[in-house]
């Protein structure tokens, strides 16, 4: 995909569509465009006995795939995909994370942080002579 085509898709995603698309949706639009682009090239090759499309035919394919109606359908599909993705993740999280599980996770994290802190204090207390020797060597 050339820079002009990429910028046209980004401009549609940020300005022309009814709302600004989040990066996941914008990426979905770009992937949809690329998938359609490669499918169109493969269809052209099949129809023309394996011949690659020339410059004019490529321009026609790109203009067709970057029309406002096509980009709008890609953006609508992206919005549906993103909504489905977020609802799936949220429902999965809500199933797994009840109040008890949240408190258990919070307690485990607090205890592990305390244990790590005490371990560091203990190690530094034991190694204070070694650390003092290293510091004296750096100074002198």
C-alpha positions in Angstrom: 0.0 0.0 0.0 1.4 3.4 -0.9 1.5 6.4 1.4 -1.3 8.3 -0.4 -3.7 5.3 0.0 -2.7 4.9 3.7 -3.3 8.6 4.3 -6.7 8.5 2.6 -7.8 5.7 4.8 -6.5 7.4 7.9 -8.2 10.7 6.9 -11.5 8.8 6.5 -11.1 7.1 9.9 -10.3 10.4 11.7 -12.4 13.0 9.9 -15.1 11.7 7.5 -16.6 8.8 9.5 -19.3 9.8 12.0 -16.8 9.6 14.9 -13.1 9.1 15.4 -12.1 5.5 15.3 -10.0 4.1 18.1 -6.7 2.5 17.0 -8.0 -1.1 17.1 -10.9 -0.1 14.8 -8.6 1.9 12.5 -6.2 -1.1 12.2 -9.2 -3.3 11.4 -10.2 -0.9 8.5 -6.6 -1.1 7.2 -6.6 -4.9 7.4 -10.0 -5.1 5.7 -8.7 -2.9 2.9 -5.5 -4.9 2.4 -7.5 -8.2 2.5 -9.9 -6.9 -0.2 -7.0 -5.5 -2.2 -5.2 -8.8 -2.3 -8.4 -10.6 -3.1 -9.0 -8.2 -6.0 -5.5 -8.8 -7.3 -5.9 -12.6 -7.1 -9.3 -12.4 -8.9 -7.7 -10.3 -11.6 -4.9 -12.9 -12.0 -7.5 -15.7 -12.3 -9.5 -13.8 -14.8 -6.5 -12.9 -16.9 -4.6 -16.2 -16.9 -2.1 -15.2 -14.2 -1.2 -11.7 -15.5 -0.5 -9.0 -13.0 -2.7 -5.9 -13.2 -1.1 -2.9 -14.8 -0.9 0.6 -13.3 -4.3 1.7 -14.5 -6.0 -1.5 -13.2 -4.3 -1.2 -9.9 -5.4 2.5 -9.6 -9.0 1.3 -10.4 -8.8 -1.3 -7.7 -7.5 1.1 -5.1 -10.0 3.8 -6.1 -12.8 1.3 -5.7 -11.6 0.1 -2.4 -11.0 3.6 -1.0 -14.4 5.0 -2.0 -16.4 6.5 0.9 -19.0 3.7 0.8 -16.4 1.0 0.9 -14.5 2.6 3.7 -17.7 3.2 5.5 -18.6 -0.5 5.4 -15.1 -1.3 6.7 -15.5 1.2 9.5 -18.9 -0.3 10.4 -17.4 -3.8 10.5 -14.6 -2.5 12.6 -17.0 -0.9 15.1 -19.0 -4.1 15.3 -15.8 -6.1 15.8 -14.5 -3.8 18.5 -17.8 -3.8 20.4 -17.9 -7.6 20.3 -14.3 -7.8 21.4 -14.8 -5.5 24.4 -18.0 -7.1 25.5 -16.4 -10.5 25.3 -13.4 -9.4 27.4 -15.6 -7.6 29.9 -17.9 -10.5 30.3 -15.0 -12.9 30.7 -13.4 -10.6 33.3 -16.7 -10.2 35.2 -17.2 -14.0 35.3 -13.7 -14.6 36.7 -13.4 -11.6 39.0 -16.0 -11.5 41.8 -15.6 -9.5 45.0 -13.9 -12.4 46.8 -11.4 -13.0 44.0 -10.6 -9.3 43.8 -9.9 -9.2 47.6 -7.9 -12.4 47.4 -5.8 -11.0 44.5 -5.3 -7.7 46.4 -4.2 -9.5 49.6 -1.8 -11.8 47.7 -0.2 -8.8 46.0 0.2 -6.9 49.3 1.7 -9.9 51.1 4.1 -10.6 48.2 5.2 -6.9 48.2 5.8 -7.0 51.9 7.7 -10.3 51.7 9.9 -8.9 49.0 10.5 -5.7 50.9 11.5 -7.6 54.1 13.8 -9.9 52.0 15.6 -6.9 50.5 16.0 -5.3 54.0 17.4 -8.6 55.3 19.8 -9.0 52.4 21.1 -5.4 52.8 21.4 -5.8 56.5 23.5 -9.0 56.1 25.6 -7.5 53.3 26.1 -4.1 54.9 29.8 -4.8 55.5 30.3 -5.9 51.9 28.5 -2.8 50.6 30.6 -0.6 52.9 33.8 -2.2 51.5 32.7 -1.6 47.9 31.8 2.0 48.7 35.2 2.6 50.3 36.9 1.1 47.3 35.1 3.5 45.0 36.0 6.5 47.1 39.6 5.7 47.8 
